[in-house]
């Protein structure tokens, strides 16, 4: 549960809206978002911050993608691992609409969404429920005074660690060298061991549109794998 259950407001610095949505994307949001969204995550739905009831998913491994962008990787992993249940957390409406279209096209039934701040989800995830988590190309917040807004800070990492099972895998992909530096500094003290890092992606990796843009602009990817202690 949240370390501060009395907290009723959090500053959120990222974007939630971008370009005007196409008609089809508006339809995906109107027709599919509520059905695929986790219930009991927001403070309006769950002011007491009760843990989510995950029993409907049975013994399926539970994974989490933090900030799924346009949803390419999330849909790829869902299709590749139909025996898992994967939650995607993303506040950016345009990305959510893109994901919903991809889910329709792929016909997947093992994905669930939290269309908002992942910290609210951390409040209500039961202890040690996650078997794997992904952080792919998070917002770099390049200015030094904004580094505290990065995901790889104790505010995010400690709740993530609480929700992950011992031995669970945490993957980070970024094209920002200073983000690699901060990741290596901040993630291990939160309860993780570094298993591997370098320029070679995971065997089941799907290169996203953002990664292809980074490569075109001369920013090589870096992949880091941690294990929850």
C-alpha positions in Angstrom: 0.0 0.0 0.0 1.0 3.6 -0.3 3.5 4.8 2.3 1.2 7.8 2.8 -2.4 6.7 2.5 -3.6 10.2 3.5 -2.1 11.7 0.3 -4.9 13.1 -1.8 -2.9 14.9 -4.5 0.3 14.3 -6.5 2.0 16.6 -8.9 2.1 15.2 -12.4 4.5 16.7 -14.9 4.0 14.7 -18.1 1.7 15.3 -21.0 -1.7 13.8 -21.0 -2.9 15.0 -24.4 -1.3 15.6 -27.8 -2.5 15.9 -31.4 -6.3 15.8 -32.1 -7.5 12.2 -32.1 -8.8 10.7 -35.3 -12.4 9.5 -35.4 -11.4 5.8 -35.1 -9.2 6.6 -32.0 -12.1 8.5 -30.4 -14.2 5.4 -31.0 -11.7 3.1 -29.4 -11.7 5.3 -26.3 -15.5 5.4 -26.1 -16.0 1.7 -26.8 -13.1 -0.1 -25.3 -11.3 2.0 -22.6 -13.7 1.4 -19.7 -13.9 -2.3 -20.4 -10.1 -2.7 -20.4 -9.4 -0.3 -17.5 -8.7 -1.7 -14.0 -11.3 -0.7 -11.5 -10.5 0.4 -8.0 -7.3 2.3 -8.9 -8.3 5.9 -8.8 -9.0 7.7 -5.5 -12.6 8.4 -6.6 -13.2 4.7 -7.0 -11.2 3.6 -4.0 -10.6 6.3 -1.5 -9.6 3.8 1.2 -6.8 2.5 -1.2 -7.8 -1.1 -0.7 -5.6 -3.6 -2.5 -6.9 -4.8 -5.9 -8.6 -8.2 -6.0 -6.5 -10.1 -8.5 -8.2 -13.5 -8.0 -10.1 -13.3 -11.3 -6.8 -13.7 -13.0 -6.1 -16.9 -11.2 -2.5 -18.1 -11.2 -1.5 -16.3 -14.3 1.9 -14.4 -14.0 1.2 -10.7 -13.7 3.5 -8.2 -15.6 3.5 -4.4 -15.7 4.6 -2.0 -18.4 5.2 1.5 -17.1 4.5 4.1 -19.7 3.7 2.0 -22.8 3.9 4.9 -25.4 2.0 3.8 -28.5 1.6 0.2 -27.2 3.8 -1.7 -29.7 5.8 -3.5 -27.0 2.9 -4.1 -24.7 0.8 -5.8 -27.5 3.9 -7.7 -28.7 4.5 -9.1 -25.2 0.8 -9.9 -24.7 0.7 -11.9 -28.0 4.0 -13.6 -27.3 2.9 -14.6 -23.7 -0.8 -15.5 -23.8 -0.5 -17.2 -20.5 0.3 -14.0 -18.7 -1.8 -11.0 -17.6 -0.1 -7.7 -18.4 -1.1 -4.3 -17.1 -0.1 -1.2 -19.0 0.0 2.1 -17.2 0.0 5.3 -19.3 -1.5 8.8 -18.8 -1.1 10.0 -22.4 -4.5 9.8 -24.1 -3.1 9.6 -27.6 -0.9 6.6 -26.7 -3.9 5.0 -25.0 -6.0 5.4 -28.1 -3.2 3.9 -30.2 -2.9 0.9 -27.9 -6.6 0.3 -28.0 -6.5 0.1 -31.8 -3.6 -2.4 -31.6 -5.5 -4.6 -29.1 -8.5 -4.7 -31.3 -6.4 -5.7 -34.3 -4.5 -8.4 -32.4 -7.6 -9.7 -30.6 -5.8 -10.0 -27.3 -7.7 -10.7 -24.0 -4.8 -10.7 -21.6 -4.1 -7.0 -21.3 -5.5 -4.5 -18.8 -4.9 -0.7 -18.6 -4.5 2.0 -16.0 -5.0 5.2 -18.0 -3.3 7.4 -15.5 -0.4 7.9 -13.1 1.4 4.7 -12.2 1.9 5.8 -8.6 -1.9 5.5 -8.1 -1.6 1.9 -9.3 1.3 1.2 -7.0 -0.9 2.3 -4.1 -3.3 -0.6 -4.6 -1.2 -3.4 -6.1 -0.9 -6.2 -3.5 2.6 -7.0 -2.2 4.8 -9.2 -4.3 2.2 -9.7 -7.1 4.4 -8.8 -10.1 6.6 -11.3 -11.9 8.1 -8.8 -14.4 8.1 -5.1 -15.1 9.2 -3.0 -18.1 10.3 0.6 -18.3 10.9 1.4 -22.0 12.3 4.8 -23.0 10.9 6.8 -20.1 10.7 10.6 -20.2 14.3 11.6 -19.9 13.7 15.0 -18.1 17.1 16.1 -19.4 17.5 19.3 -17.2 19.4 18.5 -14.0 16.7 20.3 -11.9 14.1 17.9 -13.3 16.0 14.6 -12.6 13.8 14.1 -9.5 10.9 13.7 -11.9 12.4 10.7 -13.5 10.9 7.3 -12.8 14.2 6.0 -11.4 13.8 7.7 -8.1 12.8 6.2 -4.7 9.3 7.7 -5.0 8.6 5.2 -7.8 11.2 2.5 -7.3 10.3 1.6 -3.7 6.6 1.1 -4.4 7.6 -0.9 -7.5 9.9 -3.1 -5.5 7.2 -3.7 -2.9 4.8 -5.0 -5.6 7.4 -7.3 -7.2 8.0 -10.9 -6.2 11.5 -11.9 -5.1 13.4 -12.9 -8.2 11.1 -10.8 -10.5 12.7 -9.1 -13.5 12.8 -5.4 -14.0 13.8 -4.3 -17.5 14.9 -0.7 -18.5 15.6 0.5 -22.0 16.8 4.1 -22.7 18.8 6.0 -25.2 19.9 8.7 -22.7 23.4 8.1 -21.1 22.6 10.1 -18.0 19.4 8.1 -17.5 21.6 5.0 -17.5 23.8 6.6 -14.9 20.8 7.4 -12.6 19.3 4.0 -13.2 22.5 2.3 -12.0 22.7 4.6 -9.0 19.1 4.4 -7.9 17.6 1.0 -8.8 19.9 -1.3 -6.7 19.3 0.5 -3.4 15.6 0.1 -3.9 15.9 -3.6 -3.7 17.2 -4.9 -7.0 20.4 -6.6 -8.3 21.9 -5.6 -11.7 21.9 -8.8 -13.8 23.0 -7.4 -17.2 23.4 -4.2 -19.2 24.7 -3.2 -22.6 23.7 -2.6 -26.2 22.2 -6.0 -26.9 18.4 -6.2 -26.5 16.5 -9.0 -24.9 15.7 -12.0 -27.1 12.0 -11.1 -27.1 12.5 -7.4 -27.6 10.4 -5.4 -30.1 12.1 -2.2 -31.3 9.5 0.6 -30.9 9.0 3.6 -33.1 10.7 5.7 -30.5 13.8 3.5 -30.5 13.9 3.7 -34.3 13.8 7.5 -34.1 16.6 7.4 -31.5 18.7 5.3 -33.8 18.2 7.6 -36.7 19.2 10.5 -34.6 22.4 8.7 -33.5 21.4 7.8 -29.9 22.2 4.2 -29.3 19.9 2.2 -27.0 21.1 0.8 -23.7 19.3 -2.2 -22.0 19.5 -3.0 -18.3 18.1 -6.0 -16.5 17.6 -6.1 -12.7 16.3 -8.8 -10.4 14.2 -8.1 -7.3 16.0 -9.4 -4.2 
